[in-house]
Amino acid sequence: MRRIDLQLFAHKKAGGSSRNGRDSNPKYLGIKRYGGQVVRAGTILVRQRGTRFHPGKNVGRGGDDTLFALVDGVVEFGTRGGRRVVHVKPLPEDATAPVAAD
């Protein structure tokens, strides 16, 4: 009698790999306070990537290009030299108008 050596292999072919499956968290960019709104010093006015809006009077710019109010006042949007700028017009010293809390 003859002996037969029989080797059985897997019946499933290897599956391909997907190139999907990644996503980044939302960054919540955009204008946070609009023209005419009363803001406190330190209030974030615009979150942005790059300088879509430039800081104007009484507005600071953070390391990630976020614009924020340096004084209590009223937000104003405008242009200067073809660039969009954001200003904060200070409230008068004797103003008794309530300032919205953030």
C-alpha distances in whole Angstrom, upper triangle without the diagonal:
4,7,10,13,16,19,22,25,29,30,34,35,38,42,45,47,51,54,56,57,60,64,67,69,73,76,78,81,84,87,88,92,94,97,100,98,100,97,98,97,94,92,89,91,88,84,83,81,83,87,87,90,92,94,98,101,100,96,94,90,87,85,82,85,86,90,92,95,98,101,101,102,101,98,99,97,99,98,99,99,96,94,94,95,96,99,100,104,105,107,110,111,113,111,110,107,104,101,98,96,92
4,6,10,12,16,19,22,26,27,31,32,35,38,41,44,48,51,53,54,57,61,64,67,70,73,76,78,81,84,85,89,91,94,97,95,97,95,95,94,91,89,87,88,85,81,80,77,80,83,84,87,89,91,95,98,97,93,91,87,84,81,79,82,83,87,89,92,95,98,98,99,98,95,96,94,95,95,96,95,93,91,90,92,92,96,97,101,102,104,108,108,111,108,107,105,102,99,95,93,89
4,7,10,13,16,19,23,24,28,30,32,36,39,41,45,48,50,51,54,58,61,63,67,69,72,74,78,81,82,86,88,91,94,92,94,91,91,91,87,86,83,84,82,78,77,74,77,80,81,84,86,88,92,94,94,90,87,84,81,78,76,79,80,84,86,89,91,94,95,96,95,92,93,91,92,92,93,93,90,88,88,89,89,93,94,98,99,101,104,105,107,105,104,101,98,95,92,90,86
4,6,10,13,16,19,21,24,26,29,32,35,38,41,44,47,48,51,54,58,60,63,66,69,71,74,78,79,83,84,88,91,89,90,88,88,88,84,83,80,81,78,75,73,71,73,77,77,80,83,85,88,91,90,87,84,81,78,75,73,76,77,80,82,86,88,91,92,93,92,89,90,88,89,88,90,89,87,85,84,86,86,89,91,94,96,97,101,102,104,101,101,98,95,92,89,87,83
4,7,10,13,17,19,22,24,26,29,32,35,39,42,44,45,48,51,54,57,60,63,66,68,71,75,76,80,81,85,88,86,87,85,85,85,81,80,77,78,75,72,70,68,70,74,74,77,79,81,85,88,87,83,81,77,74,72,69,72,73,77,79,83,85,88,89,90,89,86,87,85,86,85,87,86,84,81,81,83,83,86,87,91,92,94,98,99,101,98,98,95,92,89,86,84,80
4,7,10,13,15,19,20,23,26,29,32,35,39,41,42,45,48,51,54,57,60,63,65,68,72,73,76,78,82,85,83,84,82,82,82,78,77,74,75,72,69,67,65,67,71,71,74,77,79,82,85,84,81,78,75,72,69,67,70,71,74,76,80,82,85,86,87,86,83,84,82,83,83,84,83,81,79,78,80,80,83,85,88,90,91,95,96,98,95,95,92,89,86,83,81,77
4,7,10,12,16,17,19,23,26,28,32,35,37,38,41,45,48,50,54,57,59,61,65,68,69,73,75,78,81,79,81,78,79,78,75,73,70,72,69,65,64,61,64,67,68,71,73,75,79,82,81,77,75,71,68,65,63,66,67,71,73,76,79,81,82,83,82,79,80,78,79,79,80,80,77,75,75,76,76,80,81,85,86,88,91,92,94,92,92,89,86,83,79,77,74
4,7,9,12,14,17,20,23,26,29,32,34,35,38,42,45,48,51,54,57,59,62,66,66,70,72,75,78,76,78,76,76,76,72,71,68,69,66,62,61,59,61,65,65,68,71,73,76,79,78,75,72,69,66,63,61,64,65,68,70,74,76,79,80,80,80,77,78,75,77,76,78,77,75,73,72,74,74,77,78,82,83,85,89,90,92,89,89,86,83,80,77,74,71
4,6,9,11,13,16,19,22,26,29,31,32,35,38,42,44,47,50,53,55,58,62,63,67,68,72,75,73,74,72,73,72,69,67,64,65,62,59,57,55,58,61,61,65,67,69,73,76,75,71,69,65,62,60,57,60,61,65,67,70,73,75,76,77,76,73,74,72,73,73,74,74,71,69,68,70,70,73,75,78,80,82,85,86,88,86,85,82,80,77,73,71,68
4,6,8,10,13,16,19,22,26,28,28,32,35,38,41,44,47,50,52,55,59,59,63,65,69,71,69,71,69,69,69,65,64,61,62,59,56,54,52,55,58,58,62,64,66,70,73,72,68,66,62,59,57,54,57,58,61,64,67,70,72,73,74,73,70,71,68,70,70,71,71,68,66,65,67,67,70,71,75,77,78,82,83,85,82,82,79,76,73,70,68,64
4,7,10,12,16,19,22,25,27,28,31,35,38,41,44,47,49,51,55,58,59,63,64,68,71,69,71,69,69,69,66,64,61,62,59,55,54,52,55,58,58,61,64,66,69,72,72,68,66,62,60,57,55,57,58,61,64,67,70,72,73,73,72,69,70,68,69,69,71,70,68,66,65,66,67,70,71,75,76,78,82,83,85,82,82,79,76,73,69,68,64
4,6,9,12,15,18,22,23,24,28,31,34,37,40,43,46,48,51,54,55,59,61,64,67,65,67,65,66,65,62,60,57,58,55,52,50,48,51,54,54,57,60,62,66,69,68,64,62,59,56,54,51,54,54,58,60,63,66,69,69,70,68,65,66,64,66,65,67,67,64,62,61,63,63,66,67,71,73,74,78,79,81,78,78,75,72,69,66,64,60
4,6,9,13,16,19,21,23,26,29,33,36,38,41,44,46,49,53,54,57,59,62,65,64,66,64,64,64,61,59,56,56,53,50,48,46,49,52,52,55,58,60,64,67,66,62,60,57,54,52,49,51,52,56,58,62,64,67,68,68,67,64,64,62,63,63,64,64,61,59,59,60,61,64,66,69,71,73,77,78,80,77,77,74,71,68,65,63,59
4,7,10,13,16,18,20,23,26,30,33,35,38,41,43,46,50,51,54,56,60,63,61,63,61,61,61,57,56,53,53,50,47,45,43,45,49,49,52,54,57,60,63,63,59,57,53,51,48,46,48,49,53,55,58,61,64,64,65,64,61,62,59,60,60,61,61,58,56,56,57,58,61,63,66,68,70,73,75,77,74,74,71,68,65,62,60,56
4,7,10,13,15,16,19,23,27,29,32,35,38,40,43,46,47,51,53,56,59,57,59,57,58,58,54,53,49,50,47,43,42,40,42,46,46,49,51,54,57,60,60,56,54,50,48,46,43,45,46,49,52,55,58,61,61,62,61,57,58,56,57,57,58,58,55,53,52,54,55,58,59,63,65,66,70,72,74,71,71,68,65,62,58,57,53
4,7,10,12,14,17,21,24,27,30,33,35,37,40,44,45,49,50,53,56,55,57,55,56,55,52,50,47,47,44,41,39,37,39,43,43,46,48,51,54,57,57,53,51,48,45,43,40,42,43,47,49,53,55,58,59,59,58,55,55,53,54,54,55,55,52,50,49,51,52,55,57,60,62,64,68,69,71,68,68,65,63,60,56,55,51
4,7,9,11,14,17,21,24,26,29,32,34,37,40,42,45,47,50,53,52,54,51,52,52,48,47,43,44,41,37,36,33,36,39,39,43,45,47,51,54,53,50,47,44,42,39,36,39,40,43,46,49,52,55,55,56,55,51,52,50,51,51,52,52,49,47,46,48,48,52,53,57,59,60,64,66,68,65,65,62,60,56,53,51,48
4,5,8,11,14,18,21,23,26,29,30,33,37,38,42,43,47,50,48,50,48,49,49,45,44,40,41,38,34,33,31,33,37,36,39,42,44,48,51,50,47,45,41,39,37,34,36,37,40,43,46,49,52,52,53,51,48,49,46,48,47,49,49,46,44,43,45,45,49,50,54,55,57,61,63,65,62,62,59,56,53,50,48,45
4,7,9,12,15,19,21,23,26,28,30,34,36,39,41,44,47,46,48,46,47,46,43,41,38,38,35,31,29,27,30,33,33,36,39,41,45,48,47,43,42,38,36,34,31,33,34,37,40,43,46,49,50,50,49,45,46,43,45,44,45,45,42,40,40,41,42,45,47,51,53,55,58,60,62,59,59,56,54,51,48,46,43
4,6,9,12,16,18,21,23,25,28,32,33,36,38,41,44,43,45,43,44,44,40,38,35,35,32,29,27,25,28,32,31,34,37,39,43,46,45,41,40,36,34,32,29,31,32,35,37,41,44,46,47,47,46,43,43,41,42,42,44,44,41,39,38,39,40,43,45,48,50,52,56,57,59,56,56,53,51,48,45,43,40
4,7,10,13,16,19,22,24,27,30,31,35,37,40,43,41,43,41,42,42,38,36,33,34,31,28,26,25,28,31,31,34,36,38,42,45,44,40,38,35,33,31,28,30,30,34,36,39,42,45,45,46,44,41,42,40,42,42,44,44,41,39,38,39,39,42,43,47,49,50,54,55,57,55,54,51,49,46,42,41,37
4,7,10,13,16,19,20,24,27,28,32,34,37,40,39,40,38,39,38,35,33,30,31,28,24,23,21,24,28,28,30,33,35,38,41,40,37,35,31,29,27,24,26,27,30,32,36,38,41,42,42,41,38,39,37,39,39,40,41,38,36,34,36,36,39,40,44,45,47,51,52,54,52,52,49,46,43,40,38,34
4,7,9,12,15,17,20,24,25,28,30,34,37,35,36,34,35,35,31,30,26,27,24,21,20,18,22,25,25,27,30,32,35,38,37,33,31,28,26,24,21,23,23,27,29,32,35,38,38,39,38,35,36,34,36,36,37,38,35,33,31,32,32,35,36,40,42,43,47,49,51,48,48,45,42,39,36,35,31
4,7,9,12,14,17,21,22,25,27,31,34,32,33,31,32,31,28,26,23,24,21,17,16,15,19,22,22,24,27,28,32,34,33,30,28,25,22,21,17,20,20,23,25,29,32,34,35,35,34,32,33,31,33,33,35,35,33,30,29,29,29,32,33,37,38,40,44,45,47,45,45,42,39,36,33,31,28
4,6,9,12,15,19,19,23,25,29,31,29,30,28,29,29,25,23,20,21,19,15,15,15,19,21,21,23,26,27,30,33,31,28,26,23,21,20,17,19,18,21,23,26,29,32,32,33,32,29,31,29,31,32,34,35,33,30,28,28,27,30,31,35,36,37,41,42,44,42,42,39,36,33,30,28,24
4,6,9,12,15,15,19,22,25,28,26,27,25,26,26,23,21,18,18,16,13,13,13,17,19,19,20,23,24,28,30,29,25,24,21,19,19,15,17,16,19,21,24,27,29,29,30,29,26,27,26,28,29,31,32,30,27,25,25,24,27,28,31,33,34,38,40,41,39,39,36,33,30,27,25,22
4,6,9,13,13,17,19,23,25,23,25,22,23,23,20,18,14,15,12,9,9,10,14,16,16,17,20,21,24,26,25,22,20,18,16,15,12,13,12,15,17,20,23,26,26,27,26,23,24,23,25,26,28,29,27,24,22,22,21,24,25,28,30,31,35,36,39,36,36,33,31,28,25,23,20
4,7,10,10,13,16,19,22,20,22,20,21,21,18,16,12,13,10,8,9,11,15,16,15,16,19,20,23,25,24,20,19,17,16,17,13,14,12,14,16,19,22,24,24,24,23,20,22,20,23,24,26,28,26,23,20,20,19,22,22,26,27,29,33,34,36,33,33,30,28,25,22,21,17
4,7,8,12,14,17,20,19,20,19,20,20,17,15,11,11,8,5,5,8,11,12,11,12,15,16,19,22,21,18,17,15,14,15,11,11,9,11,14,17,20,22,23,22,21,18,19,17,20,21,23,24,22,19,16,17,16,19,20,23,25,27,31,33,35,32,33,30,28,24,22,21,18
4,6,9,11,14,17,16,18,17,19,19,17,14,10,9,6,5,6,9,12,12,10,10,13,15,17,20,19,16,16,14,15,16,13,12,10,11,13,15,19,21,21,20,18,15,16,14,16,18,20,22,20,17,14,14,13,16,17,21,23,25,28,31,33,30,30,27,26,22,20,20,17
4,6,7,10,13,12,14,13,16,16,15,12,9,6,4,6,8,12,14,12,11,9,12,13,15,17,17,14,15,14,15,17,15,12,10,9,11,13,17,18,18,17,15,11,12,11,14,16,18,21,19,16,12,12,10,13,14,17,20,21,25,27,29,26,27,24,22,19,17,18,15
4,7,10,12,10,12,11,13,14,13,9,7,5,5,7,10,14,16,15,14,12,15,14,16,18,16,14,15,14,15,17,15,14,10,10,10,12,15,16,16,15,13,11,13,13,16,18,21,24,22,19,15,14,12,14,14,17,18,20,23,25,27,24,24,21,19,16,14,14,11
4,7,9,7,9,8,11,13,12,9,7,5,7,10,13,17,18,17,15,13,15,14,15,16,15,13,14,15,16,19,18,16,12,10,10,10,14,14,13,12,10,7,10,10,14,17,20,23,22,19,15,13,10,11,11,13,15,16,20,22,24,21,21,18,17,14,12,13,11
4,6,6,9,10,13,15,15,12,11,8,9,12,15,18,19,17,15,13,15,14,14,16,15,14,16,17,19,22,20,17,15,12,12,12,16,16,14,12,9,7,8,8,12,15,18,21,20,17,13,12,10,11,11,13,15,16,20,22,24,21,21,18,17,15,13,15,14
4,6,9,10,14,16,16,14,13,10,12,15,17,20,21,18,16,13,15,14,13,14,14,13,17,18,20,23,22,19,17,14,14,13,16,15,14,11,7,5,5,6,9,13,16,19,18,16,13,11,9,9,9,10,13,14,18,21,22,19,20,17,17,15,14,17,16
4,7,9,13,15,17,14,15,12,14,18,20,24,24,22,20,17,18,17,15,15,15,15,18,20,22,26,25,22,19,16,15,13,16,15,13,9,6,5,6,9,12,16,19,22,22,20,16,14,11,11,9,10,12,12,15,18,19,16,17,14,14,12,12,16,16
4,6,10,13,14,11,12,10,13,17,19,23,24,21,20,17,18,17,16,16,15,14,17,19,21,24,23,21,18,15,13,12,15,13,11,8,6,6,8,11,14,18,21,24,24,21,18,16,12,12,10,10,12,12,15,18,18,15,16,12,12,10,9,12,12
4,7,10,12,10,12,11,15,18,21,24,25,23,22,19,19,17,16,15,13,14,16,19,21,24,24,22,18,15,13,10,13,11,8,6,4,7,10,13,17,20,22,26,26,23,20,17,13,12,9,9,9,9,12,14,15,12,13,9,9,6,7,10,11
4,7,8,6,9,9,13,15,19,22,23,21,21,18,18,15,15,14,12,11,14,16,17,21,21,19,15,13,10,7,10,8,6,6,6,7,11,14,17,20,22,26,26,23,19,17,13,11,8,10,10,10,13,15,16,14,14,12,10,7,7,8,8
4,6,6,9,10,14,17,20,23,24,22,22,19,19,16,16,15,11,11,13,16,17,20,20,19,16,13,10,7,8,6,4,7,9,10,14,17,20,23,24,27,28,25,22,18,15,13,10,11,10,10,13,14,16,14,14,12,11,7,8,8,8
4,6,9,10,14,16,19,22,22,21,21,18,17,14,14,13,9,9,10,13,14,18,18,17,14,12,8,5,5,4,5,8,11,11,14,17,20,22,23,26,27,23,21,18,14,12,9,11,10,11,14,14,17,15,17,15,14,11,11,11,11
4,6,9,12,13,16,19,20,19,20,17,16,13,15,14,11,9,9,11,11,14,15,14,11,9,6,5,6,7,8,11,13,13,16,17,20,22,23,26,26,23,20,17,14,13,11,14,13,15,18,18,21,19,20,18,17,13,13,11,10
4,6,9,11,15,18,19,18,18,16,16,13,15,14,12,10,10,12,12,15,15,14,10,9,5,5,8,9,9,10,11,11,14,15,19,21,22,26,25,22,19,16,13,13,11,14,13,15,18,19,21,19,20,17,16,12,11,10,8
4,6,7,11,14,16,15,15,13,13,12,14,15,12,10,10,10,10,13,12,11,7,6,4,7,10,12,12,13,13,11,14,14,17,19,21,24,23,20,17,14,11,12,12,15,16,17,21,22,25,22,23,20,19,15,13,13,10
4,7,10,14,15,13,13,10,11,10,12,13,12,9,10,10,11,14,13,11,8,5,5,7,11,12,12,12,11,8,10,11,14,16,18,21,20,17,13,11,8,10,10,13,15,17,20,22,24,22,23,20,19,15,14,14,12
4,6,10,11,10,9,8,10,10,12,15,14,10,11,10,10,13,11,9,6,5,7,10,13,15,16,16,14,11,12,11,14,15,17,20,18,15,12,11,9,11,12,16,18,20,24,26,28,25,27,24,23,19,17,17,15
4,7,10,10,10,9,11,12,15,17,17,13,12,10,10,11,8,7,5,7,9,12,15,18,19,19,18,15,16,15,17,18,20,22,20,17,14,13,12,15,16,20,21,23,27,29,31,29,30,27,25,22,20,19,16
4,6,7,7,8,10,12,15,18,18,14,13,11,10,11,8,6,6,8,11,15,18,21,22,21,20,17,17,15,17,17,19,20,18,15,13,13,13,16,18,22,24,26,30,31,34,32,33,30,29,25,23,23,20
4,7,8,10,12,14,17,21,21,17,15,12,11,10,7,6,8,11,14,18,20,23,25,25,24,20,20,18,19,19,20,21,19,15,14,15,16,19,21,25,27,29,33,35,37,35,36,34,32,29,27,26,23
4,6,8,9,12,16,19,19,16,14,11,11,10,8,6,9,11,15,18,20,23,25,25,24,20,20,17,18,17,17,18,16,13,13,13,15,18,20,24,26,29,32,34,37,35,37,34,33,30,28,28,25
4,5,6,9,12,16,17,13,12,9,11,11,10,6,9,9,13,16,18,21,23,22,21,18,17,14,14,13,14,14,13,9,9,10,11,14,17,21,23,26,29,31,34,32,34,32,31,28,27,27,24
4,7,10,13,16,18,14,14,12,14,14,12,9,10,10,14,17,19,22,23,22,20,17,15,12,12,12,13,14,12,8,7,9,11,14,17,20,23,26,29,32,34,32,34,31,31,27,26,27,24
4,7,9,13,14,11,11,10,12,14,13,9,9,8,11,13,16,18,20,18,17,13,12,9,10,9,11,12,11,7,5,5,7,10,13,17,19,22,26,28,31,29,30,28,28,24,23,24,22
4,6,10,12,9,9,8,11,13,13,9,10,8,11,12,14,17,19,18,17,13,12,10,10,9,9,11,11,7,6,5,6,9,12,15,18,21,24,26,29,28,30,28,28,24,24,25,23
4,7,8,5,6,6,10,13,13,9,9,6,8,9,10,13,15,15,14,12,11,10,11,11,10,13,14,10,9,6,5,7,10,13,15,18,21,23,26,25,27,25,25,22,22,22,21
4,6,6,8,10,13,16,17,13,13,9,10,10,11,12,14,13,13,10,9,9,9,9,9,12,13,10,9,6,5,5,8,10,12,16,19,21,24,23,25,24,24,21,22,23,22
4,6,9,11,15,18,19,16,15,11,11,9,9,10,12,11,11,10,10,11,11,12,11,15,16,14,13,9,8,5,6,8,9,13,15,17,21,20,23,21,22,19,21,22,21
4,7,10,13,17,18,15,14,10,9,6,5,6,9,9,10,10,11,12,14,15,15,18,20,17,15,11,9,6,5,7,8,12,14,15,19,18,20,19,20,17,18,19,18
4,7,10,14,14,12,10,6,6,5,5,8,10,11,11,10,11,11,13,14,14,17,18,15,13,9,7,6,6,10,11,14,17,19,22,20,23,21,21,18,18,18,17
4,7,10,12,9,8,6,5,6,6,10,13,14,15,13,14,14,16,17,16,19,20,16,15,11,10,10,10,13,14,17,20,21,24,23,25,24,23,20,20,20,18
4,7,8,6,6,5,6,9,10,13,16,17,17,15,16,15,17,17,17,18,19,15,14,12,11,12,13,16,18,21,24,25,28,27,29,27,26,22,22,21,19
4,5,5,5,6,8,11,12,15,18,19,20,18,19,18,20,20,20,22,22,18,17,15,14,15,16,20,20,23,26,27,30,29,30,28,27,23,23,21,19
4,5,7,10,11,15,15,19,22,23,23,21,22,21,22,22,22,23,23,20,19,17,17,19,20,23,24,27,30,31,34,32,34,32,31,27,26,25,22
4,6,9,11,15,17,20,22,23,23,20,21,20,22,22,22,23,22,19,18,17,16,19,20,24,25,27,31,32,35,33,34,32,31,27,25,24,21
4,6,10,13,15,18,20,21,21,18,18,17,18,18,18,19,19,15,14,13,13,15,17,20,22,25,28,30,33,31,32,30,29,25,24,23,21
4,7,10,13,16,17,18,18,15,16,15,17,18,19,21,20,16,14,13,11,14,15,18,20,22,26,27,30,28,29,27,26,22,21,20,17
4,7,10,13,14,14,14,12,13,12,14,15,16,19,18,15,12,10,8,10,11,15,16,19,22,24,27,25,26,24,23,19,18,18,16
4,7,9,11,12,12,10,12,13,16,17,18,21,21,17,15,12,9,10,9,13,14,16,20,21,23,22,23,21,20,16,15,15,13
4,6,7,8,9,9,11,13,15,18,18,21,22,19,16,13,9,8,7,10,10,12,16,17,20,18,20,18,17,13,14,14,13
4,7,9,11,11,13,15,17,19,19,22,23,20,18,15,12,10,8,10,9,12,15,15,19,18,20,19,18,15,16,15,15
4,6,9,10,13,16,18,20,21,24,25,22,20,16,13,10,7,8,6,9,11,12,15,14,16,15,15,12,14,14,14
4,7,9,13,16,19,21,22,26,27,24,21,18,14,11,8,8,6,6,10,10,13,11,13,11,11,8,10,11,12
4,7,10,13,16,19,20,24,24,22,19,16,12,9,6,5,4,5,8,10,13,10,12,11,11,9,11,13,14
4,7,10,13,17,18,22,22,20,17,14,11,8,5,5,6,7,11,13,15,12,14,11,12,10,11,14,14
4,7,10,14,16,19,19,17,13,11,7,6,5,6,9,10,14,17,19,16,18,15,15,13,13,15,15
4,7,10,13,16,16,14,11,9,6,5,6,7,11,12,16,19,21,18,20,18,18,16,16,19,18
4,7,10,14,13,11,7,6,5,6,9,10,14,16,19,22,24,22,24,21,22,19,19,21,20
4,7,10,10,8,6,5,6,8,11,12,16,18,21,24,26,24,27,24,25,23,23,25,24
4,7,6,5,4,5,8,10,14,15,19,21,24,27,29,27,30,28,29,26,26,28,27
4,5,5,7,7,10,11,15,16,19,22,24,27,30,29,31,29,30,28,28,30,29
4,6,8,10,13,15,18,20,23,26,28,31,34,32,35,33,34,32,32,33,32
4,7,9,13,15,19,21,24,27,29,32,35,33,36,34,34,32,32,33,32
4,6,10,13,16,18,22,25,28,30,33,31,34,31,32,29,29,30,28
4,7,10,14,16,20,22,25,28,31,28,31,28,29,26,25,27,25
4,7,10,13,16,19,22,25,27,25,28,25,26,23,23,24,23
4,7,10,13,16,19,22,24,22,24,22,22,19,19,20,19
4,6,9,12,15,18,21,19,21,19,20,17,18,19,19
4,6,9,12,15,17,15,18,16,16,14,15,16,16
4,7,9,12,15,13,16,14,16,14,15,18,18
4,6,9,11,10,13,12,14,12,14,16,18
4,6,8,7,9,9,11,10,13,15,17
4,5,5,9,10,12,12,16,18,20
4,6,9,11,13,13,17,18,21
4,6,9,12,13,17,19,22
4,6,9,10,14,16,19
4,6,9,12,15,18
4,6,9,12,16
4,6,9,12
4,6,9
4,6
4
